[in-house]
Amino acid sequence: MTLPARDATLLAFEARWGAHSGAKEEAIRAELQLAPPRYYQLLGRVIDTEAALAHDPMLVGRLRRIRDDRRAARHGDGDALAG
């Protein structure tokens, strides 16, 4: 299972930038020619693929946990944040 080049680019970008916000959004526009909301939409789809998990299991696992924790917090499921 091969990760498409665009998906690998998104993962590599995210691995470099992590949780930085303001400068990261400018870099998304400059380096990837994407609006930040579109970048996060695409990244969310990429991390759900088995190819992405095989490509960088640590990064994809971390991003999935962050997403799941945020989703649980929005829906009032505090137990998901505890563990």
Backbone as CSV, one residue per row, in Angstrom:
resi,resn,N_x,N_y,N_z,CA_x,CA_y,CA_z,C_x,C_y,C_z
1,MET,0.855,-1.165,0.000,0.000,0.000,0.000,0.907,1.235,0.000
2,THR,0.777,2.034,-1.032,1.644,3.200,-1.199,0.883,4.479,-0.878
3,LEU,1.544,5.349,-0.171,0.963,6.642,0.182,1.158,7.603,-0.992
4,PRO,0.080,8.208,-1.488,0.232,9.183,-2.579,1.166,10.329,-2.169
5,ALA,1.856,10.892,-3.140,2.853,11.941,-2.878,2.245,13.125,-2.135
6,ARG,1.052,13.549,-2.523,0.425,14.689,-1.838,0.194,14.379,-0.368
7,ASP,-0.243,13.172,-0.082,-0.494,12.777,1.305,0.807,12.730,2.101
8,ALA,1.866,12.237,1.479,3.170,12.203,2.147,3.661,13.621,2.425
9,THR,3.396,14.536,1.500,3.779,15.936,1.690,3.042,16.538,2.879
10,LEU,1.761,16.254,3.000,0.981,16.769,4.128,1.515,16.227,5.454
11,LEU,1.823,14.939,5.488,2.340,14.353,6.720,3.713,14.914,7.068
12,ALA,4.561,15.091,6.069,5.891,15.651,6.322,5.781,17.077,6.853
13,PHE,4.877,17.857,6.279,4.663,19.227,6.741,4.198,19.224,8.189
14,GLU,3.235,18.380,8.501,2.696,18.315,9.858,3.758,17.845,10.853
15,ALA,4.597,16.926,10.445,5.661,16.447,11.324,6.633,17.572,11.667
16,ARG,6.884,18.461,10.717,7.789,19.590,10.964,7.155,20.655,11.829
17,TRP,5.888,20.930,11.622,5.247,22.070,12.273,4.545,21.719,13.565
18,GLY,4.023,20.520,13.697,3.347,20.155,14.935,2.216,21.098,15.291
19,ALA,2.221,21.594,16.520,1.093,22.361,17.039,1.234,23.871,16.889
20,HIS,2.284,24.360,16.250,2.425,25.805,16.062,1.229,26.326,15.281
21,SER,0.768,27.536,15.587,-0.455,27.995,14.934,-0.242,29.148,13.962
22,GLY,0.042,30.348,14.418,0.074,31.517,13.558,1.021,31.389,12.390
23,ALA,2.280,31.137,12.651,3.266,30.997,11.579,2.966,29.766,10.732
24,LYS,2.401,28.754,11.350,2.073,27.531,10.614,1.040,27.819,9.537
25,GLU,0.044,28.624,9.856,-0.990,28.934,8.863,-0.409,29.679,7.673
26,GLU,0.543,30.565,7.928,1.213,31.263,6.829,2.030,30.279,5.995
27,ALA,2.683,29.341,6.654,3.472,28.341,5.942,2.582,27.414,5.117
28,ILE,1.404,27.098,5.615,0.454,26.280,4.857,0.135,26.974,3.540
29,ARG,-0.145,28.258,3.630,-0.463,29.022,2.416,0.732,29.098,1.470
30,ALA,1.906,29.406,2.029,3.092,29.629,1.207,3.647,28.325,0.619
31,GLU,3.780,27.306,1.446,4.428,26.078,0.993,3.498,25.128,0.264
32,LEU,2.265,25.042,0.723,1.336,24.054,0.167,0.290,24.658,-0.756
33,GLN,0.230,25.988,-0.805,-0.775,26.699,-1.600,-2.196,26.221,-1.274
34,LEU,-2.443,26.083,0.026,-3.760,25.683,0.507,-4.223,26.667,1.560
35,ALA,-5.526,26.843,1.655,-6.093,27.574,2.779,-5.999,26.652,3.996
36,PRO,-5.704,27.198,5.168,-5.581,26.338,6.353,-6.774,25.402,6.595
37,PRO,-8.036,25.861,6.458,-9.128,24.902,6.678,-9.077,23.708,5.709
38,ARG,-8.685,23.982,4.458,-8.580,22.895,3.475,-7.447,21.939,3.860
39,TYR,-6.326,22.495,4.319,-5.200,21.674,4.760,-5.647,20.714,5.867
40,TYR,-6.331,21.253,6.874,-6.750,20.408,7.993,-7.793,19.380,7.559
41,GLN,-8.635,19.749,6.595,-9.614,18.801,6.066,-8.892,17.642,5.364
42,LEU,-7.929,17.971,4.525,-7.176,16.938,3.818,-6.366,16.085,4.795
43,LEU,-5.718,16.728,5.752,-4.921,15.997,6.731,-5.797,15.015,7.514
44,GLY,-6.984,15.458,7.881,-7.908,14.578,8.599,-8.268,13.339,7.805
45,ARG,-8.422,13.507,6.504,-8.714,12.348,5.653,-7.499,11.442,5.523
46,VAL,-6.335,12.049,5.380,-5.106,11.271,5.206,-4.841,10.398,6.422
47,ILE,-4.986,10.942,7.623,-4.635,10.158,8.814,-5.592,8.999,9.060
48,ASP,-6.701,8.966,8.346,-7.618,7.840,8.469,-7.256,6.680,7.545
49,THR,-6.230,6.841,6.728,-5.869,5.775,5.791,-4.826,4.836,6.380
50,GLU,-4.904,3.599,5.960,-3.911,2.606,6.387,-2.545,2.926,5.794
51,ALA,-2.524,3.506,4.602,-1.245,3.858,3.978,-0.508,4.898,4.814
52,ALA,-1.236,5.876,5.356,-0.611,6.892,6.201,-0.094,6.268,7.490
53,LEU,-0.868,5.377,8.063,-0.448,4.709,9.296,0.817,3.887,9.062
54,ALA,0.895,3.216,7.927,2.092,2.436,7.607,3.281,3.354,7.332
55,HIS,3.032,4.513,6.752,4.087,5.460,6.383,4.749,6.084,7.618
56,ASP,3.937,6.507,8.586,4.480,7.155,9.796,3.554,6.850,10.971
57,PRO,3.696,5.660,11.549,2.759,5.243,12.602,2.747,6.145,13.833
58,MET,3.895,6.662,14.227,3.944,7.526,15.415,3.174,8.827,15.177
59,LEU,3.442,9.488,14.072,2.775,10.746,13.757,1.278,10.544,13.580
60,VAL,0.906,9.555,12.794,-0.515,9.322,12.526,-1.243,8.932,13.808
61,GLY,-0.633,8.109,14.626,-1.255,7.747,15.897,-1.465,8.959,16.790
62,ARG,-0.450,9.828,16.856,-0.569,11.054,17.665,-1.666,11.961,17.124
63,LEU,-1.706,12.143,15.815,-2.726,13.012,15.221,-4.134,12.449,15.424
64,ARG,-4.267,11.154,15.325,-5.578,10.527,15.572,-6.007,10.727,17.022
65,ARG,-5.073,10.554,17.964,-5.415,10.751,19.382,-5.825,12.197,19.650
66,ILE,-5.081,13.139,19.098,-5.419,14.553,19.285,-6.804,14.831,18.732
67,ARG,-7.066,14.357,17.528,-8.374,14.575,16.911,-9.484,13.940,17.744
68,ASP,-9.261,12.715,18.178,-10.286,12.020,18.954,-10.530,12.698,20.300
69,ASP,-9.462,13.175,20.943,-9.611,13.887,22.213,-10.398,15.180,22.028
70,ARG,-10.095,15.911,20.969,-10.823,17.162,20.700,-12.280,16.893,20.387
71,ARG,-12.516,15.847,19.635,-13.894,15.479,19.297,-14.657,15.109,20.562
72,ALA,-14.037,14.343,21.432,-14.683,13.941,22.682,-14.953,15.154,23.567
73,ALA,-14.012,16.094,23.612,-14.199,17.295,24.429,-15.370,18.127,23.909
74,ARG,-15.497,18.208,22.599,-16.610,18.973,22.013,-17.949,18.339,22.327
75,HIS,-17.957,17.027,22.462,-19.202,16.308,22.710,-19.420,15.996,24.177
76,GLY,-18.571,16.556,25.038,-18.764,16.414,26.477,-18.395,15.063,27.032
77,ASP,-17.576,14.287,26.317,-17.167,12.961,26.793,-15.832,13.089,27.513
78,GLY,-15.841,13.546,28.739,-14.629,13.760,29.518,-13.825,12.516,29.767
79,ASP,-14.452,11.325,29.758,-13.740,10.084,29.998,-12.691,9.825,28.932
80,ALA,-12.951,10.243,27.694,-11.982,10.010,26.617,-10.711,10.831,26.841
81,LEU,-10.818,11.944,27.545,-9.658,12.775,27.797,-8.791,12.211,28.920
82,ALA,-9.365,11.424,29.788,-8.642,10.892,30.935,-7.680,9.787,30.554
83,GLY,-7.941,9.111,29.485,-7.077,7.991,29.278,-6.727,7.683,27.922
